[in-house]
């Protein structure tokens, strides 16, 4: 299979209205492939493209074109036209020989428009990054805005071959509009098609098994023609005893400390395998330990091996290194080149065909053809001492077991004015807007915003308020947006403040700031994993942001964190899945200014990737308790005994909530499932009361109310009251004899 992938695009001939593309290759490769083509079966597929209705709005800076699900060109100096990337699947054993497209509907708009060039991103106090983008802006502007030509020249461009697990993909850039800056005319393509001709080698016509359900759901999101792939893939492959969907890579010294987490993940239904770096170092080849780890994962992630879906690295980056990448946005010193765990997530091809194609051990250079779909979700516990690792594992378990909505559905929002035109609170309010995210309707939200923010706030954002509110609250999610550095963010939180945070209620933290996870320093992300956090997603180095951000399609760091937060709070994805979802959304919608650099800067998640805001179990509600048994009448100020019974489908222990005819509920428990329980109650006033009861399991899931039992506490007459007085007096007198 590797040979097929490595020659996937030995040549691509684009015909009709398409420009020709050629790829360099060795002569003997061409000869061997030419022979294979002669012996192969020719087939093709045609993919129709139809674009949504557009809207052109006039802004203070110029005209802006909006198309649903499209981002826009972010490259500084190029026209801000709608753009997206689509990934088209081809059969596993197919070798493309020709790609063409046809424009089916095309028109030139009669009006003139002022489509302004994409601006440079903002990166506070970093002259090198700013100059890097200024140079790029000037070069692109001179090429495009000073010539009487339309841009882009083609509406569809082949971008790269890529892969997502079993699926072989071809990525295309789609531009519905082209623009001539001198004439100010727009051309619009509303309908087109892509035709891919390919060869099938007879000896390799096989059906490949589908992946497991959650992997297939990701594939469906990524692949434009996913429904078409069913003809190329067989049925789901059942899990085997020798398959491991959850792999932990750690140090020999930590294997005992992580055992409770291993047991918990197993209880969740995962098939867990622990491997040590000493074992990987001995068993696998590679230039360094990083490559050996990646080669191990490439060997074991496929479904015909272990079927790995989640990888948890437990160890400091000095002990289990990240991959240093050669991307810097102009900052060419080693200190500013990001290290990333995305290297362990993107596993399509070996290093020599992707991350280090020239094998100079300078990884992810511009010429290195990596793709941007991760085969596995990766997280890291960035500590190597036994006590800290053990504590993080224990609180990870407790976090998932806790189902209290006042904790798990509670978000803390922290935002500064990032610049004169950018209020971080705009980003926060977009993330929690219930009109956009219906599930946020029931979430509790605590807002700490800049004093000068126009948004409603619960507290003014400052150091004292943040430490006080955060340490005394119970927040399942914390999101902040501000300027940052390795030791903290804004003027409101720092490494030194972690000691005050309540680690009984740790948070999944999204940090839209520069350098909060910078591996050159003992950073705040690492510190919060020790106390305060159960997950932390921050930038590895300085990162651009989008000034005046007010929509996810504006791009940059805010959009990336938006996709992460929305996927996490929805409860549909674990934090590892949400991380990789955000990376793929940024790629397909073209929302980065510098694709490789920004992907790597944001490519490391601290925390267990298989941990999410939702309970890992499908917890069924207890059965409705039987109607209470007890007296139908009694006397006030005397104890009455009542009993009931319920069972829990999951065998969980139960609490019983009793309503004695008032609004309040009195809870008793926990009791074993199926155990008959008896409780007592005393009324202090006369009347008729409907007694009912409901059950709640230890995870907080409640049953319906039982049928009520009517209990009467009658009014006592004066005569009966006098008799009752004599009876009690007589009892009290004789107790002394």
N, C-alpha and C positions, 0 to 999 in steps of 0.2 A: 504493500500500500504506500510506503514512503516513496518508492520510485515513481509511482503515479503522481503523487502530490508534488514531488520536486520538479516534474516536467509538465505540470498542469498548464502552464502558459509558455510553452516553447515558442509558439507563434500564434498571433491573433491577427486575422485579416478582416478589416472592416471595410465593407463595400457600400455602394450607393452613395448616400450623402455623408458618409462617415469617413473621417481621416484614417489613414493607415497607421498601425502601431506595430513595431517590431521589437523583439527582445533578443539580446545577445545570448548565444549558447555555443557549446562545443560542437564541432563538426560531426563527431561520432554520435552525439546525442540526436542531431537532426537526421542522420542516416538511419539510426535505429527506429526513430519515431516514424519517419516516412514509411519504413517497412511495416511498422505496426498498423499504420493507417490503411495500407493496402489490404491487410488481413482483417480489418475491423468492420463492424457494422456502423453505418452512418445513420444518425437520428438527429432530431432537432426539437426545440421547444420554443414557442412564441409567448411572450408575456405582455398582455395589454396593459397600458398605463392610462388612467384617467385622473385628472387633477381636480381638486375641489374648487368651488367658486372662490374667486379672489375678491379682495377689497383694497382699494387704494385710498389711503388717508393722507391728508395734508397736515404736516407737522410744522413746528417753528423752524426746523432745520431743513426741511425738504419733504418730498413725497415718500411714503412707505407702503410697501405692498404686503398684504397679509394673506396667507393661505393656511388653512387648518392643518396641523401636524407638520408644517414645514418650519425649519429654522431659517436663517438668512446667512448670506456670506459674511463671515467675520474677519476675513483677511484684510488687514489695514490697507486702505488705498483702493480696494476693489469695490464696485457698486454693491450696495446692500440689497441684493435681490434674494427672493426665496430660494432655498436650497435644502435638499435632504439626501440621505444615502439610503438606498435599498439594497438588500441582500437577496439574491436569487439563488435557490438551490438547484444543483444539477445531480444526476445519479452519482453514486459513490465511485463507480468505475468509469466515469466519462472523462474524455480528454477533449476540451473545446478546440475547434479548428477555425471557426469563423463566428464573429459577432457582428450583427448589423441592427440598425434600428430604422424605423419609418415614422415620419411625422404625419399623423392622420388629420389633425385639425390645427390650423395655424392662422394667425391674423396679426396685423399691425394695428395698434391702437391709434386712433386719429389725433388724440390730444398730445401735447408735449408735457413731459414730466421732468422733475428735478430729483433724480435719484442720487443721493449724496454718497460719497465713498464711506466705507466702514472706517470708523475712527480707531485710534489706538486704545488699548485697554488702560486702566488705571492701576498702578502699583505704587503705593505711597513711598516716597523717600528712596526710590531705587532708580538712580540715574541710568545705570547700565541697561536695565530692562526697558526703560522709557526710550533710550537712544536706539536700542535694538528695533523696537516697533516703529520709531520715527523713520529709520532708514528703510524698513520694509514698506512703510506707507509711501514714501517718496518714490521708490522704485515702481511700485504698482500704479501709482497715480500717473506718473509720466508715461507708462506704457499704455494705459487705458483711456485716461481722460484728455489726452492731447491729440488723439488720432480719430479719424472718421471711420471707426469700425464698431461693430457691435460686440458686446461682451455678455456672457461667454459666447464663443464661436459656435459651440454645439450645445444642444439642450440636454444631451445625455452623454456622459463620458464614463468609460470603464475606469475603475479606480484601482482595484486590487483583487486578487483571489484571497479568500479567507476560509475559515473553518469553524464550525461549532460542533464539537464532539463528533458524532458520526457524519454530520452534514458537511458536504463540500459546497462552498458558496462563491458567488461572483458579486462583488460590490460595485454599484454604479452611483455616480453623482447625477442627480436630477435637478435641472434648472427649467422650470416652466417659462420663465421670462428671460429675454436678452435685452440689452440696453445700449444705445449709441449716445454717449455723453455729449457729442457735438450737436447732433440733430435733436437730442432729447426725446427720441422716439423709443417706445417699448414694443417688442414683439412678444406675442403670447402663444404658447403651445399648450392646448388643452387636452390633446389626446395623442398618444404615440404607442409604439410597440417595440419590444426588443426581441430579436430572434437569435438564438444560440444554437449553432450547429456543432455537434460533437461526435466523436468516435467511441465505440464500445469495443474493447478488446474481448474477443470471444471467450478466452480462458478465464475471464474475470467477471462474467455476468452472474452476479449473486445478489440475493436479497439480504440486506443487512437488518438485523433486529433493531426495533425501536428502543429508545432509552426508557428509563422509568418515567412515571407520570409527571413529576415536577420538572424534570429535564425537558420533557416534551412541551410543557407549557411555556418554558422560556424560548424554546425553538419556535413555537408558534408566534411569539411576540417579535422575534428577530427576523424570521424568514418571510419574504414578501409572497412567495408562492407555496406556503406551507402545505395547503391542501393537496397540491400536486405531488408532493413527496410521498404520499401514501402508496403510490404504485411502485416505489423503489425500495420500500422497507417492509419487513415482515411484521409479525406480531410482537407484542411486548415480551421481553425475555425475563422469565421468572428469576428472582433472587436465589442464589445458591449459598450453601454454607460457607464457601470459600470466598464470598464477595464481601467487601467492606465499603459502605457508602460514606463512612465518617472515619477519617484518618488523622491521628495526632502525631506530629513530628516533634520530638523533644530530646532533652539530654538524659543520659543514663541516670544522673543524680535526681531527676524529677519524676521518675516513673511511679514511685510510691505515693508522692504528693498528689498526683492527678487521678489516683484510683477512684475516689468518690465521683469525679466527673465522668469517668469511663462508665461506671455503674449507672449513673443517671442517664447518660446518653443511650445506653443499652435499654434502660427501662422505657425511654421514649420511643423505642422501636428501631433505633439505628444499629447497624452492624459495625462495631468499632474495632479499629486496629491501631495499636500504638507501635510506632517505629522510632528508633533512636538514630541520631545523626552518626553515631559510631557504626551502626549497622549499615546505613546508607553509604557511608564513606568506604566501607569494606566491600560492599556488594556492587557498587555502580561506578562506572567510568565517567570522567569529566575533567575539564581544565581546573576547576576549583570546586569547593563544597557546594556553592550555589548551583553549578551545572549538574553536579551529581544528584542533588535533591530534585531538580527539574527533570532529569532523566528518569529518576525513580517514579515521579508522578506521571510522566508521559507513558511509562511502561504499564502503570497500574490503573490509571483512571478509566480506560475504555471498559465498556460493558462486558466484553468477553474476557476481561481480567478481573479487577476488583470492583469496578463500577463506582469509583470515588465521586462523590458530589461535594463534600465539605472537607476542607483541610484546616486544622488548627495547629499553628506553630506555637509551641510554648518554650520561650527562651528569649533572652535579650539579643538584640541584633549583633552584638559583639560575639555571641556564641553561635547563633544561627543567623548568618548574614542575610541581608536583603541584597538584591542585585543593584549595583551602582550603574546608572545609565548616563550616556553621553549626550544629554540634552541640557541646555542651560539658559536659553533666551539671551544669549550674549555674554553671560557670566561664565567664562571658560575655566575658572579655577575649580579644582576638585571639590572644594567646600560647598559650591553652589549647584553641583550636579545631583539630582535627586536619586535616592535609593528607594527601591520599591518592591513590595511583595506581589505586584501584578505579574511579575516574571514567573511566579509559581502558579498563577491562575490561568494565563494564556499559554496553552500547551499544544497548539496545533502542529508545529513542526519543530525539528531539532534546532539547536542554536545555530548550526552551520547553514541553515536554510531560512532563518528568521531573525533572531536577536543579534547574531554576529556572523553575517553572511560572508564577510571577508576574513573572518577568524583572526582579527587583530586584538581581540579581547577588549575592545571598546564597544560596549553593548548598546543597542538601540540607537545607533547613529541614524542620520536621515536616510541613508541608503538601505538600512536593515528593514526588510519587509515583514514586520510583525503585523498581526491583525488585532482587533480590539474587542473580540468576543471571548470571554473567559470560559474555559471548560469546567472549572470548579470554583467554588466560593472559598476564599482564603481569609482567615483572621489570625491574629497573633496576640498572645499574652506576653507583653514585652518585659518580662522579668525572669531571672534565673535562680533566685534564692528560694529555697524550699518553703519557708514560712509565707512569703508573699504569694507565691504560686498557689499554695494550698488555700489561702484565704480567698483569692480571686475565684478559684474553682468552686469553693463553698458558696460564695455569694452569687455566682452564676446559677447554681442550682436553686438557691432560695428565690432568686428573681423570677425564674420560670414557674416555680411552684406557687408563687403569690398571685392570686387572682382578684385582689382587692381593687376595684375600679378607681377608688380614691387615690391609688398609687399608680396603677398601670395606665390609666386613662387621664393622666395629669401631666401637663406640659408647662415648663418654665421657659419664658421667652425673654431674651436679653439682647438689646440692640442700641447701638450708638448712632449718631449722625456720622456716617463714614466720610462724607465730604459735604460741601455746601449744597450739592444737588441730590445727595443720596442719603435718605433716612433708612437705616437698617430695619426699622419697624415696618416699612412697606413689604420687605421680604417676609418678615414674621407673620404679618397679617394675611399674606397670600397663602402661606403654609397651613394656616388654621381656619381659613374661610370655609364655613359649612356649605355655602352655595357651590363651591368647587369640590369640596371633600365632605360629603354628607355625614361620614362617621364622626367628624369633628364637632358635630352638633352637641354630642353628649360628653365631650371632653371638658375637663376643668383647665382653665388657662390663667396663668399668673404672668402679668406683663410688667417688666421693668425696662422703660424706654428713656432715651435721652431727655433731659429737662426741656430742651427746645423742640422736641418732637411734637407734631400736631396730632398724633394718635393718642387715644385714651390710654392711660396707664394706671396700674395699681400702685406702683412706686416709681420714684425717680431712680434712674440707673446711676448708682455709685457703689463704691467698694463696700461700705458699711451695710447698705440695704441688700446687696447681692449675697454677702456672706450670711447675714441674718435670715433672709427669706429662704435661701437654699438649704442652710443647715437645719432649719426648723421644719421644713416642708417634706413632702413625700412626692417626688417627681419621677415618673417613669421615663420621661424624655426631657432633655434640656437642649435648647437650640440657641446659639448666639451668633451675632454678626457684628464684627468690629475689626479694627486693625489689630494685628497681633504680632507676637514674637515667640521664640521657643518657651519662654517662661510665663506667658499669660496673654490676656487679651484686653485691649482698651485700658481703662483705669479701674476695672471692676473685679477682676479675678486673676490670681497668680498661683504659681506652684505652692507658695507658702500657705495658701488658703485651704488646700486640700485637707489638712489636718482637722478642719472644723466641719467638714461635710459629713452628713449622716450616712455611714456605710451600711446601715441596716436597710436603707432604701436607695441603692445606687441607681444611676441613670444611664440610659443610652444618650450619648452626647454628640451633637453635630456642631462643629466649630467652623463657621465661615470666617476664617481669619488666616493671615499668613503664618506659616512656620510653627504652628502649635504642636506638630509631631516631628519636628526636625531632629533627625538622628545624629546630628553633630553635638547634641546637647541632651542633658537629662530633662526632657521637655515636659510640658504640662499634661499632654496626653498620657504619657507614661505614668506620671504622678497621680493622675486621676484614676487610672486603672487600679492603682494601689488603694486609693481611698476616694470614693465619690462617684466612680463610673463603673458600668458593666460593659460598656462599649464606647469607643471614641473614634470619630472620623474627623481627622484634621489634615491640614496641608503639611507636606514634608519639607517644603521650602517656600520662599516667597512666591506668591501666586497673584495673577491679575484678578481684578474684579470689574464688574460692569457699573459704571456710573449711571445714575438715574434708572437703576433696575426696577421694573415694575411688572415683569412678565417672565415666565420660565424660558420663553424663546429668545429673551435678551442674552442668555448665555452666561458663561464664565462661572466662577466659584459659587455664586448664589444659586444659579440654576442647578448645578450639580448637587448641592446640599438640599435644594428643594425636592428633587426627585428622590433622594435618599429619605428625607423626612416623610414625604407623602407615602412612599412604599412601606416605611416602618410603621407609621401610625395607623395605616389601614388594617394592620394585622395579617395581611395576606402574604407577607414575605418576612423571612428572618432578616437580621441585620446584614448577614453575608449576601443573601440574595438581593436585598435592597441596594447594597453597595455595587454589585455587578450590574444590576438593572440601571442604576444611575450612570455608570460608565457607558453602557450600550446606548442609552438615550442621548447622552451628550455626543456620542459618535454619529449616530444615525441622523440626528437633527443638526449636526455641524455647529455645535454650541461652544467649542473651545476656540481660543485665539491661536494657541500653539498645541496641536493635537497630542503629540508625543509627550512633550514636557508636562503639560497639565494633567494628562492621564497618569503619568508616573508620580507626579507630586501628590495626587489624590488616590493613588493606587494601593494604599495600605490601611487596613482596618484593624484597630486594636479591639480584641474581644473574641468570644466564641462566635464563629459565623453562623452556627445553627441555633442561635438564641434569638427569640423574637418577643414582641410585646404581648402576643397572645399565648394562652396556655398551650403547651405542646400536645395535650390530650384532647380528644373529643369527649368532653365530660358530659355525661347524661344526667339529667335531673333526677332526684329521688322520686319514688312513687308517692302519690298523695297519701298522707297518713289516714288511717281509719278514723271514723267518727269517734270523738273522745267518749270514753266510758267513765261514768261517775254519777253522783246523785243529781236528781232533777231539781232538788230544793235543799235548803239548809238554813242555817242561822248566821247572821252577820257576826263577825269577829271570831268565827270558829273555822278551823282548817277544814278544807274539803279536798279529797284526793281524786285525781283524774289520771287516766292511762290511755295510751295509744301505741301504735306500732307502724313503722314504715321500713321499706328496704331500698337500697341504692343499687342500681344496675351495675355500677362499677365496683361495688363492695366497699365504698368509702364510708368512713364514720360520719354520723349525722348529728346535727343540732336540731332541736325542736323549738319553734317559735310559737308561743301561746298568746292568743288574744282573749282577754277575759271580758270582752264586751266594751272595751274602750279602744281608743286609737293606738295606744302604745302596744308593743310586743315584748314579751318576756322570754328570753332564750335560755335553754338548758342544754347541756352536753359538753363534750361529744359522747355519743353512745355508738355501740357497734350496729352495723346494718342488720335489721331483722330482730333486734332486741326490743321486747316490750318494755316501755318505760312508764314510770308513775311519778307525777309531780303533785305538789300541793298548792292551794291558793286560798287566801282569806279575803272575803269581801267586808268592807267597813260601812257599807250603806245598803239600804234595801233596794229592790228592783228585780227586773228579769233580765238576764244576760245571756247572750249567744256566745258560747265557748267554742272556739275553733283553733286548729293547729296546722302548721305547715312545717316541712322538713327542709334543711339546708345541709349540703355536704361540706366537707372541710375545704373545698375549693370555692365555696360561695354560691354554688348553683342551687336554686330553690325550687321546691315543688309548688303545686297549687294548694289552696286552702282546703282543708277537710270540710265535710258537712258539719254544720253547727249542732251543738247540744244546748238546748234551752235550760237554763238553771234559774230558779226563782229564789230570791232572798226576801220573804214576805215581811210586811210591816208587823211589828210586835205590839199587841194591845197592852193597855196599862195593866190589866189583870195578869196577863202572861208575863209582863215585865216584872211585876211584884213577885210572882212565883219563881221566876228565874233568879231574882235577887236573893230570895230566901234559900234557894238551892245552892247558890254559890257561897252564901254566908255559912250554911251548914257544912259544906265541903271544907271551907277554910278553917272552921272551928275544930272539926274532928281531925285535921291533919296534925294537930299538936298532941294527940293522945296515942 
